[in-house]
């Protein structure tokens, strides 16, 4: 189970960790924290040192109710950061968190290796064609609605069945376009209630039937801190617990704010999988 990142084959049979770098002013946990080159370089160096295989850079906040920004503003935020990271960390594998095909194309041309699309191709009808032409790994996420309305009243008859059906249809379209390096992300917190999220986490292994690597993005999300009546800042231990459950249920990539703790979870779970 490998993905080809700019000529480097990454084996996801052993779970990998993706560190989050939000360069948005309004993300739910670390919005506005990394505003200048020094802060950005320090944080990325820390995540790479702690064992992150991928760094996921996002310039558009997808928290519930987030402010919409233009394509131009997204590019103005993100391209200089990609240039900065590649200059300072030539071997870095950058994932770009975007649902826009133009941003995908320009960031890959700048050196990004993966496109991480929260909309799963639903918010830009040119995205699938673009990533197929670029031939980069594509993270296909499920979201009900848009970041502006996804949490208003998410309803499913059968949340697991409906998300699997969505993935099956989208994966078929991508395969028709000759794109094979696909990673699925069930989209914890994206158009799901807390109960939906925990049902998905409990049944994550069912998504292995799609025969693609699974990414779990649970880090410090409201499904954890609201359940425990704490803040996102206090939810590191809850995140590690949820990440461990995800790993036991087949997750191949953990997308996290806290790399060291995620790597520890991977290494502990690895011991019972030997």
Buried (B, 14 or more C-beta within 10 A) or exposed (E): EEBBBBEEEBEBEEBBBBBBBBBBEEBBBBBEBBEEEEEBBEBBEEBBEBBBBBBBBBBBBBBBEBEEBEBEEBBEBBBBBBEBBBEEBEEBBBBBBBBBBBBBBBBBEBBBBBBBBBBBBBBBEBBBBBBBBBEBBBBBBBBBBBBEEBBEEBEBEEBBEEBBEBBEEBBEBBEEEEBBBBBBBBBBBBBBBBEBBBBBBEBBEBBBEBEBBBBBBBBBBBBBBEBEEEEBEEBBEBBBBBBBBBBBBBBBBBBBBBBBBBBBBBEEBEEEEE
